[in-house]
Amino acid sequence: MTPIDILIGLVLLGLGLTAGYYLHRYRTEVKLKSQQDKADNILKIANEQARLIETHARESATKIVQAAEAEIKERRIEVNREADRLDKRRVELDGRTERLEQRDAALNKRQSVMDKRANDVDRLFEDQVKKLEQIAQLSQDEAKKELFAAVEKEARSDMARIIRQIEAEAREEGEKRARKLIADAIQRVASDHVAEVTSSVVPLPNEEMKGRIVGRNGRNIKAFEQAAGVDVIVDDTPEAVTISCFDSVRREIGRRSLARLILDGRIHPAHIEKIVEDETKAVDKVINEAGEQAAFDAGIAGLHPEVLRMMGRLKFRTSYGQNQLAHAVEVSKLAGILAAELGANVEWSKQGGFLHDIGKAMDHNQEGTHATLGAEFCRRYGVQPVVVNAIESHHHEVDQDTVEAVIAESADAISGARPGARREDLEAYIKRIRTLEELSASFEGVAQAFAIQAGREVRIIVKPDNIDDLASARLARDIAKKIEETMQYPGQIRVTVIRETRATEYAK
């Protein structure tokens, strides 16, 4: 390559670079001009929009200012109107205050006059009281006491009259209802027994049998008493011996065994033991059958066999001559009828009546009353708590929690109180009558006391100077409560207090 070629190449290179430079500069200026035009357009649009927004804002501000001025104008008018109203009200209150002040002044003046008159009245009242005390020769306190005494006497008289009236109405209505229930129950339970007594006398075919019963040196009678657990009384009673024992079941075993020995004729210690053992089993069977039959007759099911067996022992137990098992069946039926009439639980009432005296079959073996023993026994064998409460409370040893307990007690009283159901010996009867009269006469203010109606009523005559009408009613309740707490008696006892006032004068 020649230097000319190199020079030409360099010239061409310089021209090319110069041309490229100016071309690039031209394109850059064109691009800058285009961008400048766009920026001017954007600025122009922004200025136009700003002008429009400013115009709109000015218009909105003008409207807001106008609305605010209008509202301020209305508020100002309203405030002026309220101010006028307050001014008018102030004027009225000022006038009313002035009138009240005038009235207050008048009232103060009138109060002064009234105070003066009250002082005059008090002074006159004191003068009148002093004059009355001088005339009556009584102080004010003494007069008050006499007045209070007179008022109290009159009030007590009215109270006694009201109490008697209420008690009479309640008694009349209660007696009607009770009479209907009791009559219906008694008519529906027609018992076929009046007084059943378990016999302890064994008849003999002849007097020679007494010697055979006693045996040589008394060996037969000793063997019999030891085997049966009873006492054999051989006395002068013709053709009879007596079996004595506090246990009615053992007494029955002894009676049956002795009767069988007399009929058999073989009376010696070995045969006696065999006969007593056989009769003990027979009586146990009778007891079980009697308990089951009694429960069937009473319409009661579901009792434990031990409870039925214990009830069967009552077949040989009496109270005032009344057989206790038959009495239990009768009480159960009466309790069922009363419960049905009163809307109580019939089943619980019947069970309570049937089992209420079950403790009498065991009270000779354990300590405690028959009601407590019977309740504990039945509780042990799963009897309902309601029935247990009826057994335990039928003599008020514990509180009666249910109406079924009250029904059982009422049925027991009905069964025992009906004529002919029970009997007692003359000595116990006379002792009960005398105790009843002495107890009634022991109260203060009692002049005389008389027991009538075979001890079913006691009439008390009181001293009229010591006992008033109200105290008479209170005395009757106290005596009745004392009788309930201290005496044992069949049925119920009526307490009647009689107060008689006599006025005596003499014509001269």
C-alpha positions as CSV (number, residue, x, y, z in Angstrom):
1,M,0.0,0.0,0.0
2,T,1.2,3.4,-1.0
3,P,1.4,6.5,1.1
4,I,-1.2,8.1,-1.2
5,D,-3.6,5.3,-0.4
6,I,-3.0,5.8,3.3
7,L,-3.5,9.5,3.0
8,I,-6.7,9.0,1.0
9,G,-7.9,6.5,3.6
10,L,-7.2,9.0,6.4
11,V,-9.0,11.8,4.6
12,L,-12.0,9.6,4.0
13,L,-11.9,8.5,7.6
14,G,-11.9,12.1,8.8
15,L,-14.7,13.0,6.5
16,G,-16.7,10.0,7.7
17,L,-16.1,10.9,11.4
18,T,-17.1,14.5,10.7
19,A,-20.2,13.4,8.8
20,G,-21.2,11.0,11.6
21,Y,-20.7,13.7,14.2
22,Y,-22.9,16.2,12.4
23,L,-25.5,13.5,11.8
24,H,-25.6,12.5,15.4
25,R,-25.8,16.1,16.5
26,Y,-28.7,16.7,14.1
27,R,-30.6,13.7,15.4
28,T,-30.0,14.8,18.9
29,E,-31.2,18.4,18.2
30,V,-34.3,16.9,16.5
31,K,-35.0,14.7,19.5
32,L,-34.5,17.5,22.0
33,K,-36.8,19.7,20.0
34,S,-39.5,17.0,19.9
35,Q,-39.2,16.5,23.6
36,Q,-39.3,20.2,24.2
37,D,-42.5,20.4,22.1
38,K,-44.1,17.6,24.2
39,A,-43.1,19.3,27.4
40,D,-44.5,22.6,26.2
41,N,-47.8,20.8,25.3
42,I,-47.9,19.1,28.7
43,L,-47.2,22.3,30.5
44,K,-49.9,24.1,28.4
45,I,-52.4,21.4,29.2
46,A,-51.5,21.5,32.9
47,N,-51.8,25.3,33.0
48,E,-55.2,25.0,31.4
49,Q,-56.4,22.4,33.9
50,A,-55.0,24.4,36.8
51,R,-56.9,27.4,35.5
52,L,-60.1,25.4,35.2
53,I,-59.6,23.9,38.7
54,E,-58.9,27.4,40.1
55,T,-62.0,28.7,38.5
56,H,-64.1,25.8,39.8
57,A,-62.6,26.2,43.3
58,R,-63.4,29.9,43.3
59,E,-66.9,29.2,42.3
60,S,-67.3,26.5,45.0
61,A,-65.8,28.8,47.6
62,T,-68.1,31.6,46.6
63,K,-71.1,29.2,46.9
64,I,-69.9,28.0,50.4
65,V,-69.4,31.5,51.6
66,Q,-72.9,32.4,50.4
67,A,-74.4,29.4,52.1
68,A,-72.6,30.1,55.3
69,E,-73.7,33.7,55.2
70,A,-77.3,32.7,54.7
71,E,-77.0,30.2,57.6
72,I,-75.4,32.8,59.8
73,K,-78.2,35.1,58.9
74,E,-80.9,32.6,59.8
75,R,-79.1,31.7,63.1
76,R,-78.8,35.4,63.9
77,I,-82.6,35.7,63.4
78,E,-83.2,32.6,65.5
79,V,-81.0,33.9,68.3
80,N,-82.7,37.2,68.2
81,R,-86.1,35.5,68.4
82,E,-84.9,33.3,71.4
83,A,-83.5,36.4,73.1
84,D,-86.9,38.1,72.8
85,R,-88.5,35.0,74.3
86,L,-86.1,34.9,77.2
87,D,-86.6,38.6,77.9
88,K,-90.3,38.0,78.0
89,R,-89.9,35.0,80.3
90,R,-87.6,37.0,82.5
91,V,-90.2,39.6,82.9
92,E,-92.8,37.0,83.8
93,L,-90.6,35.4,86.3
94,D,-89.8,38.7,87.9
95,G,-93.5,39.3,88.2
96,R,-94.1,35.9,89.7
97,T,-91.2,36.3,92.1
98,E,-92.7,39.6,93.3
99,R,-96.1,37.9,93.8
100,L,-94.5,35.0,95.7
101,E,-92.7,37.4,98.0
102,Q,-96.0,39.1,98.7
103,R,-97.7,35.8,99.4
104,D,-94.8,34.7,101.6
105,A,-95.1,37.8,103.7
106,A,-98.8,37.2,104.1
107,L,-98.1,33.6,105.1
108,N,-95.5,34.7,107.6
109,K,-98.0,37.0,109.1
110,R,-100.7,34.3,109.2
111,Q,-98.2,31.8,110.7
112,S,-97.5,34.3,113.5
113,V,-101.2,34.5,114.2
114,M,-101.5,30.7,114.1
115,D,-98.6,30.3,116.5
116,K,-100.1,32.7,118.9
117,R,-103.4,30.8,118.7
118,A,-101.7,27.5,119.1
119,N,-100.0,28.8,122.2
120,D,-103.3,29.9,123.5
121,V,-104.9,26.5,122.7
122,D,-102.0,24.7,124.5
123,R,-102.4,26.9,127.5
124,L,-106.2,26.4,127.5
125,F,-105.7,22.6,127.1
126,E,-103.3,22.5,130.1
127,D,-105.8,24.5,132.1
128,Q,-108.6,22.1,131.1
129,V,-106.5,19.1,131.9
130,K,-105.7,20.5,135.4
131,K,-109.3,21.2,136.0
132,L,-110.3,17.7,134.8
133,E,-107.6,16.1,137.1
134,Q,-109.0,18.2,140.0
135,I,-112.6,17.2,139.2
136,A,-111.8,13.4,138.6
137,Q,-109.1,13.3,141.3
138,L,-106.9,11.4,138.8
139,S,-103.6,12.2,137.2
140,Q,-103.2,12.1,133.4
141,D,-101.2,8.9,133.6
142,E,-103.7,7.2,135.8
143,A,-106.5,8.2,133.5
144,K,-104.5,6.8,130.5
145,K,-104.1,3.5,132.4
146,E,-107.8,3.2,133.1
147,L,-108.6,4.1,129.5
148,F,-106.1,1.6,128.2
149,A,-107.5,-1.1,130.6
150,A,-111.0,-0.4,129.4
151,V,-110.0,-0.5,125.7
152,E,-107.9,-3.7,126.3
153,K,-110.8,-5.4,128.0
154,E,-113.2,-4.4,125.2
155,A,-110.6,-5.5,122.6
156,R,-110.0,-8.8,124.4
157,S,-113.7,-9.4,124.4
158,D,-114.0,-8.7,120.7
159,M,-111.0,-10.9,120.1
160,A,-112.5,-13.8,122.0
161,R,-115.8,-13.3,120.1
162,I,-114.0,-13.3,116.8
163,I,-111.9,-16.3,117.8
164,R,-115.0,-18.3,118.9
165,Q,-116.8,-17.3,115.7
166,I,-113.8,-18.4,113.5
167,E,-113.3,-21.6,115.4
168,A,-117.0,-22.4,115.3
169,E,-117.1,-21.9,111.5
170,A,-113.9,-23.9,111.0
171,R,-115.1,-26.7,113.3
172,E,-118.5,-26.8,111.6
173,E,-117.0,-27.0,108.1
174,G,-114.2,-29.4,109.2
175,E,-116.7,-31.6,111.1
176,K,-118.9,-31.9,108.0
177,R,-116.0,-32.8,105.8
178,A,-114.5,-35.2,108.3
179,R,-117.8,-36.8,109.2
180,K,-118.4,-37.5,105.5
181,L,-115.0,-39.0,105.0
182,I,-115.1,-41.1,108.2
183,A,-118.6,-42.3,107.6
184,D,-117.8,-43.3,104.1
185,A,-114.6,-45.1,105.1
186,I,-116.3,-47.0,108.0
187,Q,-119.2,-48.1,105.8
188,R,-116.9,-49.3,103.1
189,V,-114.7,-51.3,105.6
190,A,-117.2,-53.5,107.4
191,S,-115.0,-55.4,109.8
192,D,-116.2,-58.7,111.0
193,H,-114.4,-58.6,114.4
194,V,-115.2,-56.5,117.4
195,A,-112.9,-57.7,120.1
196,E,-110.7,-60.8,119.6
197,V,-108.6,-62.0,122.5
198,T,-106.0,-64.7,122.2
199,S,-106.8,-67.3,124.7
200,S,-104.2,-68.7,127.1
201,V,-106.5,-71.1,128.9
202,V,-106.2,-74.8,128.0
203,P,-109.2,-77.0,128.9
204,L,-108.6,-80.4,130.4
205,P,-110.8,-83.6,130.0
206,N,-110.6,-84.3,133.7
207,E,-108.8,-83.2,136.9
208,E,-106.5,-86.2,136.8
209,M,-104.8,-84.7,133.7
210,K,-103.3,-81.9,136.0
211,G,-101.3,-84.5,137.8
212,R,-100.0,-86.0,134.5
213,I,-99.0,-82.5,133.3
214,V,-97.1,-81.8,136.5
215,G,-95.5,-85.3,136.5
216,R,-93.4,-87.0,139.2
217,N,-91.6,-84.3,141.2
218,G,-92.7,-81.8,138.6
219,R,-90.5,-83.1,135.9
220,N,-93.1,-82.9,133.1
221,I,-94.1,-79.3,133.8
222,K,-90.5,-78.2,134.2
223,A,-89.6,-79.8,130.9
224,F,-92.5,-78.2,129.2
225,E,-91.8,-74.7,130.6
226,Q,-88.2,-75.0,129.6
227,A,-88.9,-76.2,126.1
228,A,-91.8,-73.8,125.3
229,G,-90.4,-70.8,127.3
230,V,-93.7,-70.2,129.1
231,D,-95.1,-70.5,132.6
232,V,-97.8,-73.2,133.3
233,I,-100.2,-72.2,136.1
234,V,-102.0,-75.2,137.6
235,D,-104.4,-73.8,140.2
236,D,-107.9,-74.6,141.5
237,T,-109.6,-73.7,138.3
238,P,-111.7,-76.8,137.4
239,E,-110.6,-78.7,134.4
240,A,-108.3,-76.0,133.0
241,V,-104.7,-74.8,133.2
242,T,-103.3,-71.4,132.2
243,I,-100.4,-70.6,129.9
244,S,-98.7,-67.4,130.9
245,C,-96.0,-65.6,128.9
246,F,-95.3,-62.0,127.9
247,D,-94.5,-63.2,124.3
248,S,-97.8,-63.9,122.6
249,V,-96.1,-66.2,120.0
250,R,-94.5,-68.3,122.6
251,R,-97.8,-68.4,124.5
252,E,-99.5,-69.6,121.4
253,I,-96.9,-72.3,120.8
254,G,-97.3,-73.4,124.5
255,R,-101.1,-73.5,124.2
256,R,-101.0,-75.6,121.0
257,S,-98.3,-77.9,122.3
258,L,-100.1,-78.5,125.6
259,A,-103.4,-79.1,123.9
260,R,-101.8,-81.6,121.6
261,L,-100.0,-83.4,124.5
262,I,-103.4,-83.7,126.3
263,L,-105.0,-85.1,123.2
264,D,-102.1,-87.6,122.6
265,G,-101.9,-88.7,126.2
266,R,-98.1,-89.3,126.1
267,I,-96.7,-86.7,128.5
268,H,-93.0,-87.1,129.3
269,P,-89.9,-84.9,128.7
270,A,-88.7,-86.5,125.4
271,H,-92.1,-86.3,123.8
272,I,-92.7,-82.8,125.1
273,E,-89.6,-81.5,123.3
274,K,-90.7,-83.2,120.1
275,I,-94.2,-81.8,120.3
276,V,-93.0,-78.2,121.1
277,E,-90.6,-78.4,118.2
278,D,-93.3,-79.5,115.8
279,E,-95.7,-76.8,117.0
280,T,-93.0,-74.2,116.7
281,K,-92.6,-75.0,113.1
282,A,-96.4,-75.1,112.7
283,V,-96.8,-71.6,114.3
284,D,-94.0,-70.2,112.1
285,K,-95.9,-71.5,109.1
286,V,-99.1,-69.9,110.5
287,I,-97.3,-66.6,111.0
288,N,-96.0,-66.6,107.4
289,E,-99.4,-67.5,106.0
290,A,-101.1,-64.9,108.2
291,G,-98.7,-62.1,107.1
292,E,-99.2,-63.0,103.4
293,Q,-103.0,-63.3,103.8
294,A,-103.2,-60.0,105.6
295,A,-101.2,-58.2,102.9
296,F,-103.5,-59.8,100.3
297,D,-106.6,-58.7,102.2
298,A,-105.2,-55.2,102.4
299,G,-104.4,-55.1,98.7
300,I,-100.6,-54.5,99.3
301,A,-97.9,-56.1,97.2
302,G,-94.1,-55.9,97.0
303,L,-93.3,-56.1,100.7
304,H,-90.2,-58.1,101.8
305,P,-90.9,-61.6,103.1
306,E,-89.3,-60.7,106.5
307,V,-91.7,-57.7,106.8
308,L,-94.7,-60.0,106.1
309,R,-93.4,-62.6,108.6
310,M,-93.1,-59.9,111.2
311,M,-96.6,-58.7,110.4
312,G,-97.8,-62.3,110.8
313,R,-96.7,-62.2,114.5
314,L,-99.3,-59.6,115.1
315,K,-101.9,-62.3,114.7
316,F,-101.2,-63.3,118.3
317,R,-101.0,-59.7,119.6
318,T,-103.9,-57.7,120.9
319,S,-104.3,-54.1,122.2
320,Y,-107.3,-53.4,124.4
321,G,-108.8,-56.6,123.2
322,Q,-108.4,-55.7,119.5
323,N,-106.4,-58.1,117.3
324,Q,-103.5,-56.2,115.9
325,L,-103.2,-57.9,112.6
326,A,-106.9,-57.4,111.8
327,H,-106.5,-53.9,113.1
328,A,-103.6,-53.3,110.6
329,V,-105.7,-54.6,107.7
330,E,-108.6,-52.4,108.7
331,V,-106.4,-49.3,109.1
332,S,-104.9,-50.0,105.7
333,K,-108.3,-50.1,104.0
334,L,-109.4,-47.0,105.8
335,A,-106.2,-45.1,104.9
336,G,-106.7,-46.1,101.2
337,I,-110.2,-44.8,101.2
338,L,-109.2,-41.5,102.8
339,A,-106.3,-41.1,100.5
340,A,-108.5,-41.6,97.4
341,E,-111.0,-39.0,98.7
342,L,-108.3,-36.5,99.5
343,G,-106.2,-37.0,96.3
344,A,-103.1,-38.4,98.2
345,N,-101.0,-41.4,97.2
346,V,-103.2,-44.4,97.9
347,E,-100.5,-47.1,97.8
348,W,-98.2,-45.2,100.3
349,S,-101.2,-44.5,102.6
350,K,-102.3,-48.2,102.6
351,Q,-98.7,-49.3,103.3
352,G,-98.4,-46.8,106.1
353,G,-101.7,-47.9,107.7
354,F,-100.8,-51.6,107.3
355,L,-97.3,-51.3,108.8
356,H,-97.9,-48.6,111.4
357,D,-98.0,-51.1,114.4
358,I,-95.4,-53.6,113.1
359,G,-93.1,-52.6,116.0
360,K,-95.5,-54.2,118.4
361,A,-94.3,-57.6,117.1
362,M,-90.8,-56.9,118.4
363,D,-91.0,-54.3,121.1
364,H,-90.5,-56.9,123.9
365,N,-87.1,-57.9,122.5
366,Q,-85.6,-54.5,121.9
367,E,-85.5,-51.1,123.6
368,G,-87.6,-48.3,122.2
369,T,-91.2,-47.5,121.3
370,H,-93.0,-49.6,118.8
371,A,-93.2,-46.7,116.3
372,T,-89.4,-46.2,116.3
373,L,-88.7,-50.0,116.2
374,G,-91.1,-50.6,113.4
375,A,-89.8,-47.7,111.3
376,E,-86.2,-48.8,111.7
377,F,-87.1,-52.4,110.8
378,C,-89.0,-51.3,107.7
379,R,-86.2,-49.0,106.6
380,R,-83.8,-51.9,106.8
381,Y,-85.9,-53.9,104.4
382,G,-86.4,-51.2,101.7
383,V,-89.8,-49.8,102.6
384,Q,-90.5,-46.4,101.0
385,P,-89.2,-43.4,103.1
386,V,-92.7,-41.9,103.0
387,V,-94.2,-45.0,104.5
388,V,-91.4,-45.2,107.1
389,N,-92.2,-41.6,108.2
390,A,-95.9,-42.6,108.5
391,I,-94.9,-45.5,110.8
392,E,-92.5,-43.4,112.9
393,S,-94.8,-40.4,113.3
394,H,-98.2,-41.9,113.9
395,H,-97.7,-41.2,117.7
396,H,-96.0,-37.8,117.0
397,E,-92.6,-39.0,118.1
398,V,-91.2,-37.3,115.0
399,D,-92.7,-34.7,112.7
400,Q,-95.1,-35.8,110.0
401,D,-93.6,-34.9,106.6
402,T,-96.4,-35.9,104.3
403,V,-100.2,-36.0,104.1
404,E,-99.9,-39.8,103.8
405,A,-98.6,-39.9,107.4
406,V,-101.5,-37.8,108.6
407,I,-103.9,-40.1,106.8
408,A,-102.3,-43.2,108.4
409,E,-102.7,-41.6,111.9
410,S,-106.3,-40.7,111.2
411,A,-107.2,-44.2,110.0
412,D,-105.6,-45.7,113.1
413,A,-107.7,-43.4,115.3
414,I,-110.9,-44.3,113.4
415,S,-110.2,-48.0,113.7
416,G,-109.4,-47.8,117.4
417,A,-112.1,-45.3,118.4
418,R,-115.2,-47.0,116.9
419,P,-117.5,-48.5,119.5
420,G,-116.7,-52.1,120.4
421,A,-113.3,-52.1,118.8
422,R,-111.3,-52.0,122.0
423,R,-111.9,-52.6,125.7
424,E,-110.0,-52.1,128.9
425,D,-110.3,-53.4,132.4
426,L,-112.2,-51.5,135.1
427,E,-109.1,-50.6,137.1
428,A,-107.3,-49.0,134.1
429,Y,-110.5,-47.2,133.1
430,I,-111.0,-45.7,136.6
431,K,-107.3,-44.7,136.7
432,R,-107.5,-43.0,133.4
433,I,-110.7,-41.1,134.4
434,R,-109.2,-40.0,137.7
435,T,-105.9,-38.9,136.0
436,L,-107.9,-36.9,133.4
437,E,-109.8,-35.0,136.1
438,E,-106.8,-34.3,138.2
439,L,-104.8,-33.1,135.3
440,S,-107.5,-30.7,134.2
441,A,-108.0,-29.4,137.8
442,S,-104.3,-28.7,138.2
443,F,-104.5,-25.5,136.0
444,E,-104.8,-22.1,137.7
445,G,-108.3,-20.7,137.7
446,V,-110.1,-24.1,137.4
447,A,-112.9,-24.6,139.9
448,Q,-114.1,-28.1,139.0
449,A,-113.3,-30.7,136.3
450,F,-115.5,-33.6,135.3
451,A,-114.7,-36.5,132.9
452,I,-117.8,-37.7,131.1
453,Q,-118.7,-39.8,128.0
454,A,-116.5,-42.7,129.3
455,G,-113.5,-40.5,129.4
456,R,-113.9,-39.1,125.9
457,E,-114.8,-35.6,127.1
458,V,-113.7,-33.5,130.1
459,R,-115.7,-30.4,131.2
460,I,-113.9,-27.7,133.1
461,I,-115.7,-25.1,135.1
462,V,-113.5,-22.0,135.7
463,K,-113.7,-19.1,138.1
464,P,-115.2,-16.2,136.2
465,D,-113.3,-13.6,138.2
466,N,-109.9,-15.1,137.3
467,I,-110.5,-16.3,133.8
468,D,-112.0,-14.2,131.0
469,D,-113.4,-15.4,127.7
470,L,-110.1,-15.2,125.8
471,A,-108.2,-17.0,128.6
472,S,-110.9,-19.7,128.5
473,A,-110.1,-20.5,124.9
474,R,-106.4,-20.5,125.7
475,L,-107.0,-22.7,128.8
476,A,-108.8,-25.3,126.6
477,R,-105.9,-25.5,124.2
478,D,-103.4,-25.8,127.0
479,I,-105.3,-28.6,128.7
480,A,-105.7,-30.5,125.5
481,K,-102.0,-30.2,124.7
482,K,-101.1,-31.4,128.3
483,I,-103.4,-34.4,127.9
484,E,-101.8,-35.3,124.5
485,E,-98.3,-35.1,126.1
486,T,-98.9,-37.0,129.3
487,M,-101.7,-39.5,128.9
488,Q,-102.3,-42.7,126.8
489,Y,-105.9,-43.1,125.6
490,P,-107.8,-44.6,122.7
491,G,-109.5,-42.2,120.2
492,Q,-109.7,-38.6,121.2
493,I,-110.7,-36.5,124.2
494,R,-112.9,-33.4,123.9
495,V,-112.0,-30.5,126.2
496,T,-114.8,-28.1,127.1
497,V,-114.2,-25.0,129.3
498,I,-117.3,-23.5,130.8
499,R,-117.2,-19.9,132.2
500,E,-120.3,-18.6,134.0
501,T,-120.8,-15.1,135.2
502,R,-123.4,-14.4,138.0
503,A,-124.5,-11.0,139.1
504,T,-126.2,-10.8,142.6
505,E,-127.9,-7.9,144.3
506,Y,-130.2,-7.6,147.3
507,A,-133.4,-5.6,147.6
508,K,-133.6,-3.8,150.9
